[in-house]
Amino acid sequence: MKKLNNKGFAITVMLYSVLGIIVMTLMLILTTMSGMRKNNTSLINHIKEGLNTTFKPVVPEKTKANTPEMLEGMIPVTYNGTDWVKADTAKKWYDYETQMWANAVTVEQDKALDYSGNSRIGAFNNVTQSINEASFNGINSFISTGYKGYNFNNKQTYIARVKLNKLNQKQGIVGDWEASGSGIEFVNGKLDYAIYINDRYYFVTYETPVVVDKYYTIVATYDGATMKLFIDGQKVGATSISGNIKVSPTSIIVGSNPDSLGNSSADSFSGNMTNAAVYNIALSEENIINCNNNLDLLFNNYPTNQLFNYKLKNNDQIAVNTVLPLNFVNTMWVWIPKYEYKVEDPFGKGGTSAALPGEIEVNFKEKADTKPTPGYMIHSAFDFYYQEELAGIWVGKFETSGTVNYMEIKPNVTSLRDEMVSVFWQAASDLYNYSDYYGFDSTVGDMHMMKNTEWGAVAYLSQSKYGKYGNPNYSGANKEIYQNKSNNYITGSSNGTANKYITNTQVAYNVEEKGTGASTTGTIYGAYDMSGGAYEYVMGFFYDSGGPVDTEFTDNIDYFYYDYYTDEHGFKGDATNADGTSGWYDSTTYFVGWDCNWFIRGGSYNSYKPGIFAYDNDCTMDLSGAFRLVLVP
């Protein structure tokens, strides 16, 4: 007999094994047929079930993104077609399947939200906000409304809900009286309403003093014929008078009798307040009495006739669907959930060239899941500081704006530039020190300047079925993120087309498709300014023994806040050259090195090869770059 080689021996053993399995299977079938009363069809189905159970591969696919982890001070939002409103988290407020990424905002903590729709945000001056009320110190506390020299003509309504701490002084509640105008005040506990007509003041006074530490709802109206005063729904005084109220040269303020400059005078309110509103009409007596037991109805009557409507409560008490005007918002964030990814060679799944790349395949992963599906890699952005895995990260929705002391993230403003990277880094790290402005709890989470790999995490998700690549409203070259060509560095601007050689009039971020095409989703829910605008510094650099160079860093930086490179090979997930995404959408591909050692991303408004996959190096540190913030919950 001819001697079998290893391959022949293996084949022979396999044949004997197969024959053995067949014999055993036939014996099992015969036994089953003789011992069980089952028809042939049932038997065949039973065998098929067994085969399917045994051999059918089970590959779980996770399409549900991790629930966003909110930090104190953050408000979940959705867009109603006109404004950003507080989202109802009990309902579906994000959907990555339809490119609706989760968004959240923070709002200025030292301001009162105007519920009238006029965006007359009230500025606090020595006012302390607690959960459901604001406290005034009786010395120099007041709220600026921004209304100066307002002409009421011969109709108005003042409403306030107040609680006094003391009675022994004159205390302005709301008004603009300054040898003119009108207002309401307490004088030794007695309530006054005054208007200036025909060169003198006319008063309605409630002679019974109120008591301290008790809330009262006060309404004062003038309809051109009668002044009326109400406390807790009861009319307590009236005076007949006619004529127009003399226009005041000063401002309407809340919590004091204003001086000529619109600031607090000596007649400051000492106590607490939950609501304040002013109308340019006179609410009817019937309306006031009927609404007394429902403050929401009382303060929300005829919103088109309101000058302002302040509900003085903590921002986490803001009601669902409340409009959050952009002049009240100071930062806007986009949630990037934890995921694993795969980039098919050479141009992604379905890609035909570097100019028209295909899909980066993405599966969302549970927070604690550290085991990738075969062929996939969990993105490194979700393994921060080698601590427990992250459910996701929040990234700035726009390039950072404002100042290094009071940074903002919002559209339609000029991005913050002209600083050293070290200044950007320190400003981002210090953001928590301004909790009275943003509302963050400084003991929870982490804030830092975006790393190169974190930029990559946004880029890959954008090129997946959950990002602009998967948005059915865009096809071909238009799947690329539109460039921000604003030479004034206006955040959120869009060129309205994927053609980088055409400069159109810049389109605002909220214009459907032409504007939202500049976001990472093609919808208003993505991140903007990641192609064009100002090029963005990221925490990624070529490393030598001296550490970060050309940036005037004075302190050592913990290694988990930056990506450092020792040769011209990128890291997996950083959207440079390690995963085969280099040059996608015909974008710039200049790697860092000894001389030009700092990564800049996205290109600028005047780049001809910008894009979310663009990477370049900075040799001159010319201070014209911007940066982006990242929040780790």
C-alpha positions in Angstrom: 0.0 0.0 0.0 1.2 3.4 -0.9 2.1 5.5 2.2 -0.3 8.4 2.8 1.1 11.8 3.3 -0.4 14.0 6.0 -3.0 15.5 3.7 -4.1 12.1 2.4 -4.3 10.7 5.9 -6.5 13.6 7.1 -8.9 13.1 4.1 -9.2 9.4 4.9 -9.9 10.1 8.6 -12.5 12.7 7.6 -14.3 10.2 5.2 -14.5 7.5 7.9 -15.9 10.1 10.3 -18.6 11.2 7.8 -19.6 7.5 7.2 -19.8 7.0 10.9 -22.1 10.0 11.4 -24.3 8.7 8.5 -24.6 5.3 10.0 -25.4 6.7 13.5 -28.0 9.0 12.0 -29.8 6.2 10.1 -29.9 4.1 13.3 -31.4 7.0 15.2 -34.0 7.6 12.5 -35.0 3.9 12.6 -35.2 3.9 16.3 -37.3 7.0 16.3 -39.7 5.7 13.7 -40.3 2.4 15.6 -40.7 4.0 19.0 -42.6 7.2 18.2 -45.9 7.7 16.5 -44.9 10.6 14.3 -45.6 11.0 10.6 -42.8 11.5 8.1 -43.4 15.2 7.7 -43.0 15.8 11.4 -39.9 13.8 11.4 -38.4 15.7 8.6 -39.3 19.0 10.2 -37.8 17.8 13.4 -34.5 16.9 11.7 -34.5 20.3 9.8 -35.1 22.1 13.1 -32.1 20.3 14.6 -29.9 21.1 11.7 -30.9 24.8 11.7 -30.3 25.0 15.5 -26.9 23.3 15.1 -25.4 25.0 12.1 -27.1 28.4 11.7 -24.6 31.1 12.7 -26.0 33.5 15.2 -24.4 37.0 14.9 -26.1 39.5 17.2 -26.3 43.0 15.8 -26.8 45.9 18.1 -28.4 48.9 16.5 -29.6 50.7 19.6 -27.3 53.5 20.8 -26.5 53.8 24.5 -28.7 56.2 26.3 -27.0 59.6 26.6 -25.5 60.1 30.1 -26.4 63.6 31.1 -24.4 65.7 33.5 -25.9 68.2 35.9 -26.8 71.4 34.1 -27.4 69.7 30.7 -30.8 69.9 29.1 -31.8 67.4 26.4 -33.2 69.2 23.3 -35.0 68.5 20.0 -35.6 70.9 17.1 -39.3 71.8 16.4 -38.6 73.3 12.9 -38.0 76.8 14.3 -36.4 76.5 17.8 -34.6 74.2 20.1 -37.0 73.0 22.8 -36.5 70.9 25.9 -37.0 67.3 25.0 -39.3 64.8 26.7 -36.9 62.0 27.6 -39.8 59.7 28.4 -40.4 59.7 24.7 -38.2 59.1 21.6 -36.0 62.2 21.5 -33.2 60.8 19.4 -32.9 58.1 16.7 -29.6 57.2 15.2 -31.3 55.0 12.6 -32.7 58.2 11.0 -29.5 60.3 11.6 -31.1 62.1 14.6 -28.2 62.1 17.0 -28.9 63.1 20.7 -28.4 66.8 21.4 -28.1 68.7 24.7 -27.5 72.3 25.8 -26.5 74.2 28.8 -27.9 77.6 29.6 -26.7 80.7 31.4 -27.2 80.2 35.1 -27.2 83.9 35.9 -30.2 84.7 33.6 -33.9 84.3 33.7 -35.6 82.5 30.8 -38.3 84.6 29.1 -41.3 82.4 28.4 -43.1 85.1 26.4 -41.4 84.1 23.1 -39.7 87.5 22.9 -36.3 86.2 24.0 -36.0 89.0 26.5 -33.6 87.1 28.7 -33.4 88.6 32.2 -29.9 89.3 33.5 -29.3 88.6 37.2 -27.6 91.3 39.3 -26.8 89.9 42.7 -29.8 87.6 42.5 -29.5 84.1 43.9 -31.4 81.3 42.1 -32.6 78.2 44.0 -34.9 75.4 42.9 -38.2 77.2 42.5 -37.5 80.8 43.4 -35.0 83.7 43.2 -33.8 85.6 46.3 -33.2 89.3 46.4 -31.0 90.8 49.1 -32.7 94.2 49.7 -29.6 96.1 48.9 -28.6 95.8 45.2 -30.4 92.9 43.7 -32.4 93.2 40.5 -33.1 91.6 37.1 -32.4 93.6 33.9 -35.0 93.1 31.2 -33.5 95.0 28.3 -36.6 97.2 27.9 -35.7 100.9 28.0 -38.0 103.8 27.2 -40.9 101.5 26.5 -44.2 103.2 25.4 -47.2 101.6 27.1 -49.5 104.3 25.8 -52.6 103.8 28.0 -52.6 100.0 28.7 -50.5 97.7 30.9 -50.4 94.8 33.3 -47.8 94.0 36.0 -47.8 90.5 37.6 -45.5 89.2 40.3 -45.6 86.4 42.9 -43.5 87.5 45.8 -42.7 86.8 49.5 -41.2 89.5 51.7 -38.5 88.9 54.3 -39.0 92.3 56.0 -41.5 95.2 56.0 -39.6 98.2 57.2 -38.5 99.8 54.0 -39.6 100.8 50.5 -39.2 97.9 48.1 -39.7 98.0 44.4 -41.1 94.9 42.7 -41.2 95.7 39.0 -41.4 98.9 37.0 -39.6 101.8 35.2 -40.6 104.8 37.2 -38.2 107.7 37.2 -40.2 110.9 37.2 -42.3 109.1 34.6 -43.2 105.5 33.9 -45.0 103.1 36.3 -44.5 100.3 38.7 -45.5 98.3 41.8 -43.8 98.4 45.2 -44.2 97.8 48.9 -44.0 100.6 51.4 -43.7 99.3 54.9 -45.7 96.3 53.9 -48.4 98.2 52.1 -48.8 97.6 48.4 -48.6 100.5 45.9 -49.3 100.7 42.2 -48.3 104.0 40.5 -48.4 105.5 37.0 -47.2 108.8 35.8 -49.9 110.7 33.8 -50.4 114.4 33.2 -47.1 115.4 35.0 -47.9 113.6 38.2 -48.1 110.1 39.8 -51.4 108.5 40.5 -51.6 105.7 43.1 -53.7 102.8 44.1 -52.7 101.6 47.6 -53.8 98.5 49.6 -53.6 99.8 53.2 -53.5 96.4 54.9 -49.9 95.4 55.4 -48.9 92.0 54.1 -47.1 89.5 56.4 -43.6 88.3 55.9 -42.6 84.8 54.8 -45.9 84.3 52.8 -46.3 84.3 49.1 -48.7 86.7 47.4 -49.7 87.0 43.8 -49.9 90.6 42.8 -51.6 92.0 39.7 -51.8 95.7 38.7 -53.6 96.9 35.5 -54.4 100.1 33.7 -56.9 100.1 30.8 -56.9 103.8 29.9 -59.7 104.6 32.3 -59.1 102.8 35.6 -56.1 101.6 37.6 -56.8 98.3 39.5 -54.9 96.4 42.1 -55.3 92.7 43.0 -53.8 90.4 45.6 -54.4 86.6 45.3 -57.3 87.1 42.9 -59.1 89.7 45.0 -59.5 93.3 43.9 -58.1 95.5 46.7 -58.2 98.9 45.1 -59.0 101.0 42.1 -58.6 104.6 40.8 -60.2 106.3 37.9 -57.8 108.2 35.6 -57.3 108.6 31.9 -54.5 109.4 29.6 -51.2 107.9 28.4 -48.4 106.9 30.7 -45.4 109.1 30.3 -42.6 107.2 28.7 -39.7 106.6 31.1 -36.1 107.3 30.1 -34.9 104.4 32.2 -35.3 100.6 32.0 -37.9 98.2 33.3 -36.3 96.1 36.0 -37.5 93.4 38.4 -36.7 93.6 42.1 -36.0 97.3 42.6 -37.1 100.8 41.8 -34.7 101.7 39.0 -32.4 104.7 39.0 -31.8 106.9 36.0 -29.3 104.3 34.6 -31.7 101.4 34.9 -29.8 100.0 37.9 -31.0 99.2 41.4 -31.8 102.1 43.7 -32.0 102.2 47.4 -35.6 100.9 47.1 -34.6 97.2 46.6 -36.8 94.2 47.2 -35.9 91.9 50.2 -37.4 88.5 49.7 -38.2 85.8 47.2 -39.9 85.8 43.8 -41.1 82.9 41.6 -42.7 84.8 38.7 -42.7 88.3 37.0 -44.4 89.3 33.8 -45.4 92.6 32.1 -48.1 93.0 29.4 -48.9 95.9 27.0 -52.6 95.3 27.5 -54.8 95.3 30.6 -56.0 91.9 31.6 -59.6 91.8 32.5 -60.9 91.6 36.1 -62.7 88.4 35.2 -59.6 86.9 33.8 -57.5 87.7 36.8 -60.0 86.3 39.3 -60.7 83.1 37.3 -57.0 82.4 36.8 -55.9 83.0 40.4 -55.8 79.3 41.3 -53.7 78.5 38.2 -50.5 80.5 38.0 -49.6 78.9 34.6 -52.9 80.3 33.1 -52.4 83.6 34.8 -48.9 84.2 33.6 -49.5 82.7 30.2 -52.5 84.8 29.1 -52.1 86.5 25.8 -48.4 85.7 25.2 -48.3 87.9 22.1 -49.0 90.9 24.4 -46.3 90.1 26.9 -43.1 92.1 27.1 -41.5 89.3 29.2 -42.6 86.4 31.4 -40.0 85.2 33.9 -40.4 81.9 35.8 -37.6 82.1 38.3 -36.7 78.5 38.9 -33.7 76.3 38.4 -33.0 75.3 34.8 -33.6 71.6 35.5 -37.1 72.6 36.4 -37.8 74.0 32.9 -40.9 72.3 31.4 -40.8 70.0 28.4 -41.2 71.7 25.0 -40.1 75.0 26.4 -38.3 77.1 23.8 -34.6 77.7 24.6 -33.5 80.8 22.7 -29.9 80.8 21.5 -29.2 84.0 23.4 -30.0 81.9 26.6 -28.0 78.9 25.5 -24.2 78.9 26.1 -23.1 75.5 24.9 -24.5 72.8 22.6 -23.5 69.2 22.5 -23.8 66.1 20.4 -23.7 62.5 21.8 -21.4 60.0 20.2 -22.4 56.6 21.5 -19.9 53.8 22.0 -19.5 51.7 18.9 -17.3 49.2 17.1 -16.3 49.7 13.5 -14.9 47.9 10.4 -13.4 49.6 7.3 -13.5 47.4 4.2 -10.5 47.6 1.9 -9.9 49.6 -0.1 -12.5 52.3 0.1 -15.1 51.1 2.6 -18.2 49.0 2.0 -19.6 49.9 -1.5 -16.9 52.6 -2.1 -15.5 52.9 -5.6 -12.6 55.3 -5.0 -11.0 57.6 -2.5 -13.1 60.4 -4.0 -16.3 58.4 -3.4 -15.7 56.2 -0.4 -18.2 53.8 1.0 -19.7 52.9 4.3 -17.7 52.4 7.5 -19.6 49.6 9.2 -20.6 50.4 12.7 -22.3 48.5 15.5 -23.2 50.2 18.8 -21.9 48.5 21.9 -23.1 48.4 25.5 -21.1 50.4 27.9 -19.5 47.4 29.7 -19.0 45.3 26.5 -15.3 45.1 25.8 -15.4 42.2 23.3 -15.6 43.2 19.6 -17.4 41.2 17.0 -14.9 39.3 14.8 -13.5 41.6 12.2 -14.5 44.8 14.1 -12.7 47.0 16.5 -14.1 49.0 19.4 -13.2 52.6 18.9 -10.5 53.8 21.3 -12.4 57.1 22.1 -14.6 55.1 24.5 -11.7 53.9 26.6 -10.7 57.1 28.4 -8.0 56.9 31.1 -8.2 53.1 31.1 -11.1 53.4 33.6 -14.4 51.7 33.1 -15.7 51.8 29.6 -17.6 54.9 28.5 -21.2 54.7 27.2 -20.2 57.6 24.9 -18.8 61.1 24.8 -20.3 64.5 24.2 -18.6 66.6 21.6 -19.1 70.3 20.9 -21.7 70.8 18.2 -19.8 73.7 16.7 -16.3 75.1 16.9 -15.8 76.8 20.2 -16.6 80.5 20.4 -16.7 83.2 23.1 -13.6 83.9 25.1 -11.1 81.7 26.9 -12.9 82.6 30.2 -16.4 82.2 29.0 -16.4 79.8 26.1 -19.5 79.1 24.1 -20.7 76.5 21.6 -23.4 77.8 19.4 -24.2 78.7 15.8 -24.0 82.0 13.9 -21.1 83.5 16.0 -17.4 83.9 15.3 -15.2 80.9 16.4 -12.5 81.5 19.1 -9.1 81.6 17.5 -5.8 83.6 17.8 -4.5 81.7 20.9 -1.8 79.2 21.6 -2.8 75.5 21.9 -1.8 75.6 25.5 -4.3 78.4 26.1 -7.0 76.4 24.5 -6.1 73.3 26.5 -6.1 75.2 29.8 -9.4 76.9 29.0 -11.1 73.6 28.2 -9.7 72.1 31.4 -10.9 75.0 33.5 -14.4 75.0 32.2 -15.8 73.3 35.3 -14.6 76.3 37.4 -17.4 78.3 35.9 -20.3 76.1 37.2 -22.3 79.3 38.0 -22.3 80.0 34.3 -22.8 76.6 32.8 -24.4 74.6 35.7 -22.0 71.7 35.7 -21.0 69.9 38.8 -17.3 70.2 39.0 -16.9 66.9 40.8 -18.4 64.8 38.0 -17.2 64.1 34.5 -14.3 65.5 32.6 -13.9 68.4 30.1 -11.0 68.7 27.7 -9.8 69.8 24.3 -10.7 67.2 21.6 -8.0 64.5 20.9 -7.2 63.3 17.4 -8.8 60.0 18.0 -11.9 61.7 19.3 -12.1 63.6 16.0 -11.9 60.2 14.3 -14.8 58.8 16.4 -17.1 61.5 15.0 -15.7 61.1 11.5 -16.3 57.3 11.4 -19.8 57.6 12.8 -20.6 60.2 10.1 -19.4 57.8 7.4 -21.6 55.0 8.7 -25.3 54.3 8.1 -26.1 56.4 11.2 -24.4 59.5 9.8 -24.6 61.6 6.6 -23.4 58.7 4.5 -26.5 56.8 5.5 -28.9 59.8 5.0 -31.1 59.0 1.9 -31.4 62.7 1.1 -27.9 62.8 -0.2 -26.2 60.7 -2.9 -22.8 60.5 -4.6 -20.5 63.3 -3.9 -23.1 65.1 -1.8 -22.6 62.5 1.0 -19.4 64.5 1.8 -19.9 67.1 4.6 -20.3 70.5 3.0 -17.6 73.0 3.6 -18.0 76.0 5.9 -16.6 78.8 3.6 -17.3 81.7 5.9 -14.2 83.9 5.7 -15.5 85.5 9.0 -15.4 82.1 10.7 -19.1 82.1 11.4 -20.0 78.8 13.1 -22.5 76.5 11.4 -22.2 78.1 8.0 -22.5 75.9 4.9 -21.5 76.3 1.3 -24.7 74.5 0.3 -22.9 72.1 -2.0 -20.2 69.4 -2.0 -18.3 71.3 -4.8 -15.3 72.9 -3.0 -14.5 75.2 -5.9 -17.7 77.0 -5.8 -18.3 79.7 -3.2 -22.0 80.3 -2.7 -23.6 82.7 -0.3 -23.2 80.9 3.0 -26.3 79.1 4.2 -27.3 79.0 7.9 -27.0 75.7 9.8 -30.8 75.2 10.2 -31.7 75.4 6.5 -32.9 72.0 5.4 -30.3 70.1 3.3 -28.2 73.0 2.0 -27.5 74.1 5.5 -27.8 70.8 7.3 -25.6 69.3 4.7 -22.6 70.8 6.6 -23.4 68.5 9.6 -22.1 65.0 10.3 -25.7 63.7 9.8 -27.1 65.8 7.0 -29.7 66.8 9.5 -29.7 69.5 12.1 -28.8 67.0 14.8 -25.2 66.4 13.8 -21.9 68.3 14.5 -20.9 71.2 12.3 -17.7 73.0 11.2 -15.8 69.7 10.7 -15.1 70.7 7.1 -13.8 74.3 6.6 -14.5 77.2 8.9 -11.3 77.5 10.9 -8.9 74.6 10.8 -9.0 72.9 14.3 -6.2 72.1 16.6 -6.6 68.7 18.2 -4.6 67.1 21.0 -2.4 65.0 18.7 1.3 65.7 17.9 4.7 64.3 16.9 6.5 63.3 20.1 10.0 63.8 21.2 11.7 63.6 24.6 10.7 67.2 25.2 7.0 66.4 25.0 4.6 68.7 23.3 6.5 71.4 21.4 5.8 74.9 20.0 2.8 75.3 22.4 4.3 76.9 25.6 2.8 74.2 27.8 4.0 74.9 31.3 2.6 71.9 33.0 2.9 68.2 32.3 -0.3 66.8 30.7 -1.7 63.4 31.6 -1.1 61.1 28.8 -4.8 60.2 28.3 -5.5 63.7 27.1 -3.5 63.5 23.9 -2.4 61.2 21.1 1.3 61.2 20.4 3.0 59.9 17.3 6.6 58.7 16.8 6.4 58.0 13.0 4.1 58.7 10.1 1.6 56.0 11.0 -1.7 56.9 12.5 -3.6 55.2 15.2 -6.6 53.0 14.6 -9.7 55.2 14.7 -8.0 58.6 14.3 -9.2 59.0 10.6 -5.7 59.5 9.2 -3.9 56.6 7.5 -4.2 53.6 9.9 -7.6 52.3 8.7 -7.3 53.1 5.0 -9.3 56.3 5.1 -6.5 58.7 4.1 -7.5 61.0 1.3 -11.2 60.1 1.4 -13.3 62.7 -0.4 -10.0 64.0 -1.9 -9.0 65.7 1.4 -5.6 66.9 2.6 -3.2 64.2 3.9 -0.1 65.8 5.5 1.1 63.9 8.5 2.9 65.4 11.5 6.7 65.2 11.8 9.7 66.7 13.6 9.4 70.1 12.1 5.6 70.4 11.7 4.5 68.5 14.7 0.9 69.5 15.6 -2.2 68.0 14.0 -4.8 70.3 12.6 -8.1 68.9 11.2 -10.9 69.7 8.8 -9.2 72.3 6.7 -10.3 76.0 6.6 -12.8 78.1 4.8 -10.3 78.7 1.9 -9.0 75.1 1.6 -9.5 73.3 -1.6 -9.1 69.9 0.0 -11.0 70.2 3.3 -13.2 67.6 4.9 -13.8 65.6 8.0 -11.0 63.1 6.8 -8.6 66.0 6.1 -5.5 66.1 8.3 -2.6 68.5 8.1 0.4 69.6 10.2 1.1 73.0 11.7 4.6 74.3 11.3 4.2 78.0 12.2 1.7 78.1 15.1 0.2 81.2 13.4 -2.6 81.3 16.0 -5.4 81.2 13.4 -6.8 77.8 14.3 -9.8 77.0 16.4 -10.6 74.0 18.6 -13.5 71.8 19.9 -14.6 70.7 23.3 -15.3 67.2 24.6 -17.2 66.3 27.7 -16.8 62.8 29.2 -19.7 61.9 31.5 
